Protein backbone atom coordinates (compact mmCIF):
# COMPACT_ATOMS: atom_id res chain seq x y z
CA UNK A 1 0.00 0.00 0.00
CA UNK A 2 2.86 2.39 0.78
CA UNK A 3 4.36 1.64 -2.61
CA UNK A 4 1.12 2.72 -4.31
CA UNK A 5 1.21 6.07 -2.50
CA UNK A 6 4.86 6.51 -3.46
CA UNK A 7 4.06 5.84 -7.13
CA UNK A 8 1.11 8.24 -6.99
CA UNK A 9 3.28 10.97 -5.44
CA UNK A 10 6.03 10.35 -7.98
CA UNK A 11 3.50 10.67 -10.83
CA UNK A 12 2.14 13.93 -9.37
CA UNK A 13 5.64 15.41 -9.21
CA UNK A 14 6.38 14.32 -12.78
CA UNK A 15 3.13 15.87 -14.04
CA UNK A 16 3.84 19.12 -12.19
CA UNK A 17 7.37 19.28 -13.65
CA UNK A 18 6.04 18.63 -17.15
CA UNK A 19 3.46 21.40 -16.72
CA UNK A 20 6.15 23.86 -15.60
CA UNK A 21 8.39 22.90 -18.53
CA UNK A 22 5.53 23.36 -20.99
CA UNK A 23 4.67 26.77 -19.51
CA UNK A 24 8.32 27.87 -19.70
CA UNK A 25 8.66 26.71 -23.31
CA UNK A 26 5.40 28.42 -24.27
CA UNK A 27 6.62 31.68 -22.74
CA UNK A 28 10.01 31.38 -24.47
CA UNK A 29 8.37 30.76 -27.85
CA UNK A 30 6.11 33.80 -27.41
CA UNK A 31 8.83 36.17 -26.23
CA UNK A 32 11.39 35.08 -28.84
CA UNK A 33 8.85 35.35 -31.66
CA UNK A 34 7.92 38.85 -30.49
CA UNK A 35 11.60 39.88 -30.32
CA UNK A 36 12.26 38.55 -33.83
CA UNK A 37 9.11 40.19 -35.27
CA UNK A 38 9.87 43.60 -33.72
CA UNK A 39 13.64 43.81 -34.36
CA UNK A 40 15.92 43.45 -37.37
CA UNK A 41 19.01 42.99 -35.19
CA UNK A 42 19.12 41.35 -31.75
CA UNK A 43 22.26 41.63 -29.64
CA UNK A 44 22.89 39.33 -26.69
CA UNK A 45 25.74 38.19 -24.46
CA UNK A 46 27.46 34.87 -25.02
CA UNK A 47 26.73 33.74 -21.48
CA UNK A 48 28.20 30.46 -20.38
CA UNK A 49 25.53 29.09 -18.07
CA UNK A 50 27.93 26.34 -16.97
CA UNK A 51 30.23 28.99 -15.45
CA UNK A 52 27.31 30.81 -13.84
CA UNK A 53 26.06 27.62 -12.19
CA UNK A 54 29.10 27.66 -9.91
CA UNK A 55 27.23 30.23 -7.82
CA UNK A 56 25.07 27.86 -5.78
CA UNK A 57 22.80 30.67 -4.56
CA UNK A 58 21.77 31.47 -8.15
CA UNK A 59 22.09 28.11 -9.88
CA UNK A 60 18.44 27.04 -9.60
CA UNK A 61 17.19 30.42 -10.84
CA UNK A 62 19.66 30.34 -13.75
CA UNK A 63 18.59 26.85 -14.81
CA UNK A 64 14.92 27.84 -14.57
CA UNK A 65 15.48 30.81 -16.88
CA UNK A 66 16.48 28.53 -19.78
CA UNK A 67 18.89 31.07 -21.27
CA UNK A 68 20.45 28.53 -23.59
CA UNK A 69 17.05 27.47 -24.90
CA UNK A 70 16.13 31.12 -25.49
CA UNK A 71 19.31 31.65 -27.49
CA UNK A 72 18.64 28.49 -29.53
CA UNK A 73 15.11 29.68 -30.32
CA UNK A 74 16.38 33.14 -31.30
CA UNK A 75 18.98 31.58 -33.59
CA UNK A 76 16.55 29.54 -35.65
CA UNK A 77 13.76 32.16 -35.62
CA UNK A 78 16.18 34.86 -36.83
CA UNK A 79 17.33 32.52 -39.59
CA UNK A 80 13.71 31.85 -40.61
CA UNK A 81 12.88 35.53 -40.83
CA UNK A 82 16.19 36.78 -42.26
CA UNK A 83 17.07 38.79 -39.14
CA UNK A 84 20.46 39.17 -37.44
CA UNK A 85 21.41 37.76 -34.07
CA UNK A 86 24.69 39.21 -32.78
CA UNK A 87 26.48 37.45 -29.93
CA UNK A 88 29.00 39.50 -27.92
CA UNK A 89 31.59 38.54 -25.34
CA UNK A 90 30.21 39.33 -21.85
CA UNK A 91 33.66 40.27 -20.53
CA UNK A 92 33.36 43.29 -18.19
CA UNK A 93 30.03 44.49 -19.68
CA UNK A 94 28.71 45.51 -16.25
CA UNK A 95 32.03 46.94 -15.02
CA UNK A 96 32.91 49.40 -17.79
CA UNK A 97 31.17 52.79 -17.75
CA UNK A 98 28.91 53.05 -20.79
CA UNK A 99 29.45 56.85 -20.81
CA UNK A 100 33.24 57.26 -20.63
CA UNK A 101 34.68 53.71 -20.78
CA UNK A 102 36.20 53.75 -17.28
CA UNK A 103 36.76 50.23 -15.88
CA UNK A 104 35.48 50.27 -12.29
CA UNK A 105 36.60 46.69 -11.58
CA UNK A 106 34.70 43.71 -10.29
CA UNK A 107 31.59 44.25 -8.15
CA UNK A 108 29.86 41.65 -6.03
CA UNK A 109 26.34 40.77 -7.17
CA UNK A 110 24.74 42.66 -4.27
CA UNK A 111 25.99 45.97 -5.74
CA UNK A 112 23.18 46.87 -8.15
CA UNK A 113 24.22 50.45 -8.93
CA UNK A 114 27.44 52.45 -8.87
CA UNK A 115 28.84 55.87 -9.72
CA UNK A 116 31.68 56.10 -12.23
CA UNK A 117 34.82 57.66 -10.68
CA UNK A 118 35.87 58.78 -14.18
CA UNK A 119 32.86 60.86 -15.22
CA UNK A 120 30.55 60.81 -12.18
CA UNK A 121 27.68 59.15 -14.08
CA UNK A 122 25.43 56.99 -11.87
CA UNK A 123 24.72 53.52 -13.32
CA UNK A 124 22.24 50.76 -12.72
CA UNK A 125 24.36 47.63 -13.19
CA UNK A 126 21.98 45.90 -15.63
CA UNK A 127 21.19 48.98 -17.73
CA UNK A 128 24.88 49.83 -17.98
CA UNK A 129 25.63 46.26 -19.11
CA UNK A 130 22.81 46.43 -21.70
CA UNK A 131 24.24 49.67 -23.13
CA UNK A 132 27.71 48.11 -23.34
CA UNK A 133 26.33 44.96 -24.98
CA UNK A 134 24.46 47.04 -27.56
CA UNK A 135 27.58 49.15 -28.26
CA UNK A 136 29.70 46.01 -28.68
CA UNK A 137 27.08 44.39 -30.91
CA UNK A 138 26.81 47.35 -33.24
CA UNK A 139 30.57 47.98 -33.50
CA UNK A 140 33.19 46.13 -35.53
CA UNK A 141 34.43 42.78 -34.33
CA UNK A 142 31.02 41.35 -33.60
CA UNK A 143 30.08 37.72 -34.15
CA UNK A 144 26.91 37.37 -36.22
CA UNK A 145 25.22 34.02 -35.69
CA UNK A 146 22.48 34.40 -38.28
CA UNK A 147 22.04 36.92 -41.01
CA UNK A 148 19.74 37.80 -43.91
N, C-alpha and C positions, 0 to 999 in steps of 0.2 A: 504493500500500500504506500509506503514511503517513497518507493521508486517511482510510482505513478505521479505523485506530487512533484517530485524532482523533475521528471520529464515534462510535466505541465508548466512548471516554472521556467525551465530551460526554453521551451517553445515560446512562452510569453516574452522572454528577453530577446530571443531571436527575431520575433515579429516586431518588437519595439525598435530594435536596431535597424531592421530593414526599412521600417517606416521613416526613421530619421535619415537614413541614407538617401531614400527616395526624395524626401523633402529638400535635402541639401542639394542633390543633383538637379532637381526642378528649379530651385533658386539660381544655381550656377548657370543653367541653360538660359534662363530668362535674363539675368544680368549681363552675361556675355553677349547674347544676341542684341540687347539694347546698346551696349557699348560699341559693337561692330556696326550696327545700323547708324548710330549717331556720329561716328568719328571715322575719318579717313586714315588717321595714324593713331595708334595706341602705343604708349611708351610704358614699359614696366621694368622693375628690377629683376635681375637674374638671381633671385633668392634661392639659396641652398637650404631647403627645409631640414635636411639631415644635420647640418651644422646648428640650426636654430633649436633642434630638439634636444640639444645638450643642456639647455636651460629647463630643468625639471619643473619649475614653477609655471612655465608657459607651454610645455610640450603638448598637453592635451588640447589646449585652445588652438595651437598651431595645426595639429592634425585635423581638428574639427573644421578648420577654415578651408581645407582642401585647396591650398594655393596652387599646387602642382596641377590638379585637375582643372582649375580655372585657366591656367596658362595653356594647357593642352587644348581646351575648348576654344580659347581665343586664337590659337594657332590655326586650327582647321577652319574656323568660321571666317577669319580674315582671308585665308586662302580661297574659300568659296566665293567671297564677295569682292575679291580683288583689293583688299585693304592692306595696310602695312602694320605689322607688329614689330616694334623696336625693343630689343632687350638690352638693358644697360647694366654695367657692373655696379653693384651696390656699395662699393668701397667708399666709405666716409661720406655718404650722401646726407646723413643727418648731422655731421660734424662740421662741414664746411659752410660758411655763411653764403647764402644765396645772393646777397647784395654786393659784398666786396671780395669774397673768396677766401676770407681768413679761416684757417683751420683751428678750431677751438679744442681739438682733442677729444678723446673718448669720454662719453657721459654714461653714467649708469642709467638703466631703464626708468628709474623713478624720476629722473629729471626730464620733465615734459616740455619745458621752455627755457630759453637762455638768451642772454644779451651778448651780442658780438663785441669783444674788446676792441676790434679793429675799427668798426664804423658806428657802434652804439645801437645798431638795429636790434629790436627784440624779436625773437623767433619762437614759434611753436615748432617743436621738434619734427612733427609729421608734415606740416605744411612746408617747412624749410626743405625737408628731404624730397617732397614732391616737386618743388621748384627746381632742385638740383637734378632730379631724375629727368624732368622735362628738358632742361637745358642740355644735359648730356645726350638725350635721345634725339634732339634736333640739331646737334652739332656734328662735326665730322668725327669719324672713328666709331660710329655706331654699328651695331650688329643687327641687321634686318633679318627677321626670321621668315616672314612672308611678305610678298610684294605683288603689286598688280602686274 
